[in-house]
Amino acid sequence: MASTAAPTAAVPTLDPPLEQIRRLAVELRLLLPGVRVGEARETTKEFNAETFWRRLNRAAENVSREATTLTEVFSRVPLPSPQETQRFCEQIHTAIKEIITVYYSLPKDQGITLRKLVRNATLDIVDGMAQLVDVLFITPAQSLENSDLISYNSVWTACQQVPRIPKDNKAAALSMLTKNVDFVKDAHEEMEQAVEECDPYCGLLNDTEDNSDNNGDEENDGLGYPNNRDLYWSEEDQELIIPCLALVRASKACLKKIRISVAENGKKDQVAQLDDIVDISDEISPSVDDLALSIYPPMCHLTVRINSAKLVSVLKKALEITKASHVTPQPEDSWIPLLINAVDHCMNRIKELTQNELEL
């Protein structure tokens, strides 16, 4: 009696290479929300900083290497086979998962500020890889040189930044404070430049407005310049700008002094206090931006007053948190009371100049 052969298992059919690439980009982007909100992995092992940074650097190097390999094989024809493409995609996915796993191994007690920097670096790498895969899917093979792909894709740049991440929470805090100082410095310079350049035809407008009815031109003055007062500052506006600029200068001084105090007196093991200082300092630059935007014409004095008060509140809170922390060994003899007085002086002047707005 003839034996019956056992049925062979069906071999799953692999998707075409470009479809696998498209799906890989989708899968990579699905990882991003988890990284943004993910918590550190609970472990009983003692954290070893040297081991962590070695693993993170090695993981970044591996991602960069896999990105280069994928770019090379998909930038020429013929494209790799479905089986080869599957292997490349698995290697990319494994490399990305590894660097995410390393990030998760950084405990919170090493500092929230430090974790944010590592998290942002990890997000840049994952997002950069997704961008690269998108380009390889959309762009026909050989239409772009490998050097062109590298020049405008961010995954390689993101991987190269990993070794430059600060290695402890104090260094991370100083990095963030330095950025905030630069942001406020830029905002202050832009405000000063606007004051110097805005309303260049003020004198001409004053001379011609009285004659505008006589010549019948309500839109332009006699020299063809716009006669729209919404584009310029009134004398009251210009007077109000002076204490606003002084308040922004005080903001810059506060951040600089806080940064110096952290640099000179900050202790690496006082991670919670350093995080508190950075958290409140991060609010200064956006508050400065709000005030800066509100001084542009047409200026609403009440809005300027409100934004000034918000900035003053943030500055005082930052100074009080710094004063109560270990970075200010002698708070009563420090620079903090002087800056608080300077901030109060600016705010009092702004209140004086905007009092009429409250009475309307």
Sequence and secondary structure as in RCSB ss.txt:
>XXXX:A:sequence
MASTAAPTAAVPTLDPPLEQIRRLAVELRLLLPGVRVGEARETTKEFNAETFWRRLNRAAENVSREATTLTEVFS
RVPLPSPQETQRFCEQIHTAIKEIITVYYSLPKDQGITLRKLVRNATLDIVDGMAQLVDVLFITPAQSLENSDLI
SYNSVWTACQQVPRIPKDNKAAALSMLTKNVDFVKDAHEEMEQAVEECDPYCGLLNDTEDNSDNNGDEENDGLGY
PNNRDLYWSEEDQELIIPCLALVRASKACLKKIRISVAENGKKDQVAQLDDIVDISDEISPSVDDLALSIYPPMC
HLTVRINSAKLVSVLKKALEITKASHVTPQPEDSWIPLLINAVDHCMNRIKELTQNELEL
>XXXX:A:secstr
                HHHHHHHHHHHHHHHHHHHHH      SS   HHHHHHHHHHHHHHHHHHHHHHHHHHS
SSS   HHHHHHHHHHHHHHHHHHHHHHHTS GGG HHHHHHHHHHHHHHHHHHHHHHHHHHHS TTSS HHHHH
HH SHHHHHHHGGGS SSHHHHHHHHHHHHHHHHHHHHHHHHHHHHHS TTHHHHHHHHTTHHHHT SSB TTS 
B  GGGS  HHHHHHHHHHHHHHHHHHHHHHHHHHHHHHH  TT HHHHHHHHHHHTTHHHHHHHHHHHTSSS  
HHHHHHHHHHHHHHHHHHHHHHHHSTT SSGGGSSHHHHHHHHHHHHHHHHHHHHHHHH 
